[in-house]
Amino acid sequence: MYKILIVEDEVTIANTLKNHLEKYGYYCHTVVDFEKVLDVFQDVEPHLVIMDINLPAFDGYYWSRKIRRVSNCPIMILSARMSELDQVYGIENGADDFITKPFLMDVVLAKINGQIRRVYGEYAKKPQTRILKKGNTALNLDTVRLSTSEQEEQLTVKELQLCAMLFKAFPNVVARQQLLTAIWDDEAFVEENTLTVNIVRLRKKFEAIHSSLEITTIRGIGYQLTEKSL
């Protein structure tokens, strides 16, 4: 069953979409806390997002950008304003299609079916597994797992982003500020300790899978992925 995340603050519209789409076999989840849209997205792991533009706290363009940083799932913008400029801005912020209010449910359903077929169904390209390998350790960017031939560990999104940057930079050092900027650049306030905590957790996962790699702290600069000394 394909999952759809509905990000719409008008309850009547959200429920109308949910009730209609579930009649056609889709599982729908509606967001209720509009300050935690990305958290809900990561929990639900939907195949498609219907995103309103005018939302409390942050608009739909903001959340589309956040989602695009962690997923390629289709995003359909839902808005009463859909000028050419709005559509261009939507595309630049990650949108794949548009639904204009007021809308016909048959049109919405057809657009959703089309996106699902394109990305997951008969028209979809066969996905290529994206794996980074160093030493005896593999980082699977699609399954978000760090593994050796002995064991594997599931990573969080932040751990995956940190790990990927270290893998790609190997054996060079990655500066702390570079990691902070690349992974938390949309956040207003991020404590330095946030990065340290994530690195500590990531180190434990390398140890848990008996990796030949380790994350070394380069004082005053940042972190380096290295092979353990024999």
C-alpha positions in Angstrom: 0.0 0.0 0.0 1.4 3.4 -1.0 1.6 6.0 1.8 0.7 9.7 1.3 1.5 12.4 3.7 -1.0 15.3 3.7 0.4 18.6 4.9 -2.7 20.8 5.0 -3.8 23.0 7.9 -7.4 23.3 6.8 -8.9 20.3 8.5 -11.9 20.0 6.1 -9.6 19.8 3.1 -7.2 17.4 4.7 -10.0 15.1 5.7 -11.6 15.3 2.3 -8.3 14.3 0.6 -7.7 11.5 3.2 -11.2 10.0 3.0 -11.3 10.0 -0.8 -7.8 8.7 -1.4 -8.2 5.9 1.1 -11.2 4.6 -0.9 -8.7 4.0 -3.7 -6.3 2.0 -1.6 -3.9 4.7 -0.4 -2.8 5.0 3.2 -3.0 8.6 4.2 -1.4 10.4 7.2 -2.3 14.0 8.0 0.0 16.3 9.8 -1.3 18.1 12.9 1.9 19.7 14.3 3.1 22.0 11.6 6.3 22.8 13.4 7.4 19.1 13.0 6.6 18.4 9.4 10.1 16.9 8.7 9.9 14.7 11.8 6.5 13.3 10.8 7.8 12.8 7.2 10.7 10.7 8.5 8.4 8.7 10.8 5.8 7.9 8.2 8.2 7.5 5.2 5.6 8.3 2.6 5.7 7.6 -1.1 4.2 11.0 -1.9 3.6 14.3 -0.2 0.7 16.7 -0.7 2.0 20.0 0.5 -0.1 23.2 1.1 1.8 26.5 0.8 0.1 28.6 3.4 1.0 26.9 6.7 1.5 28.0 10.3 5.1 28.8 11.3 6.8 27.9 8.0 5.4 27.7 4.5 5.2 24.7 2.2 8.2 25.8 0.2 10.4 25.7 3.4 9.2 22.1 4.2 9.6 21.0 0.6 13.3 22.1 0.7 13.8 20.2 4.0 12.2 17.1 2.6 14.3 17.3 -0.6 17.4 17.2 1.5 16.6 13.7 2.7 14.3 12.2 0.1 13.4 12.2 -3.6 9.7 11.2 -3.1 7.2 13.2 -5.2 5.9 16.4 -3.7 2.7 17.9 -5.0 2.1 21.5 -4.1 -1.5 22.4 -3.1 -2.4 26.1 -3.2 -5.1 28.6 -4.2 -2.4 30.8 -5.7 -0.7 29.1 -8.6 0.6 31.7 -11.0 3.5 31.0 -13.3 5.8 32.6 -10.7 4.4 30.3 -8.0 5.0 27.3 -10.1 8.5 28.3 -10.9 9.2 28.9 -7.3 7.6 25.5 -6.4 9.8 23.6 -8.9 12.9 25.4 -7.6 12.0 24.3 -4.1 11.5 20.6 -5.0 7.9 20.3 -6.2 7.0 17.7 -8.9 3.4 18.8 -9.6 0.7 21.2 -8.6 -2.9 21.0 -7.4 -4.9 24.3 -7.6 -7.6 25.0 -5.0 -10.5 24.5 -5.5 -9.8 21.1 -7.0 -11.6 18.1 -8.5 -10.8 14.9 -6.6 -10.7 13.0 -9.9 -7.9 15.3 -11.1 -6.0 14.9 -7.8 -6.3 11.1 -8.0 -5.1 11.1 -11.6 -2.1 13.3 -10.7 -1.2 11.1 -7.8 -1.6 7.9 -9.8 0.7 9.4 -12.5 3.4 10.3 -10.0 3.2 6.8 -8.3 3.6 5.1 -11.7 6.4 7.3 -12.7 8.5 6.9 -9.5 7.5 3.4 -8.3 5.5 1.6 -10.9 5.7 0.6 -14.5 7.5 3.8 -15.7 10.0 3.8 -12.9 13.7 3.3 -13.7 15.3 0.4 -11.8 17.0 2.0 -8.8 20.8 1.7 -8.5 22.0 0.9 -5.1 24.2 3.6 -3.7 26.9 2.2 -1.5 30.1 3.8 -0.3 32.9 1.4 0.8 36.0 1.9 2.8 38.0 -0.9 4.5 35.7 -3.7 5.6 32.8 -1.2 6.0 29.9 -0.3 3.6 27.5 2.7 3.9 24.3 2.1 2.1 22.8 5.5 1.3 19.4 4.0 0.3 18.8 1.6 3.3 20.6 4.0 5.6 22.7 1.3 7.1 26.3 1.0 8.1 27.6 -2.6 7.8 30.4 -5.1 7.7 30.3 -8.8 6.8 29.6 -9.5 10.5 26.9 -7.0 11.5 25.0 -3.9 10.5 23.6 -0.8 12.2 20.6 1.4 11.3 21.6 5.1 11.2 19.5 8.2 11.8 19.3 10.8 9.0 21.9 13.1 10.7 24.2 10.2 11.3 23.8 9.2 7.6 24.7 12.7 6.5 27.7 12.9 8.7 28.9 9.4 7.8 28.5 10.1 4.1 30.6 13.3 4.3 33.4 11.5 6.2 33.3 8.6 3.7 33.5 10.9 0.7 36.3 13.0 2.2 38.4 9.9 3.2 41.2 10.2 4.2 41.0 13.9 4.5 39.8 15.9 7.5 36.3 17.5 7.5 36.1 20.7 9.5 33.5 21.0 12.3 32.0 24.1 10.7 31.7 22.4 7.3 29.7 19.6 8.9 27.5 22.0 10.9 26.8 24.2 7.8 26.1 21.3 5.5 23.8 19.4 7.8 22.2 22.0 10.0 22.4 25.1 7.7 18.6 25.8 7.9 18.5 25.8 11.7 18.5 29.2 13.5 20.5 27.9 16.5 22.6 24.8 16.7 24.9 24.2 19.6 28.4 22.9 19.0 27.6 20.0 21.4 24.9 18.8 18.9 27.6 17.7 16.5 29.7 16.1 19.2 26.8 14.0 20.4 26.1 12.8 16.9 29.7 11.9 16.3 29.8 9.9 19.6 26.8 7.9 18.6 28.2 7.3 15.2 31.5 6.1 16.7 29.6 3.5 18.8 27.9 2.2 15.7 31.3 1.7 14.0 32.5 -0.2 17.0 29.3 -2.3 17.2 29.8 -3.7 13.7 33.5 -4.3 14.2 34.5 -1.8 11.6 38.1 -1.4 10.5 37.4 2.3 10.4 37.2 4.9 13.2 36.4 8.6 13.5 39.4 10.5 14.7 39.1 13.9 16.3 41.6 16.5 14.9 41.8 19.1 17.6 40.9 22.6 16.6 39.9 21.4 13.1 37.3 18.6 12.8 37.0 14.9 12.2 38.7 12.3 10.0 37.7 8.8 8.9 40.7 6.6 9.2 41.7 2.9 9.2 42.5 1.5 12.6 46.1 0.8 13.3 46.9 -2.9 13.4 
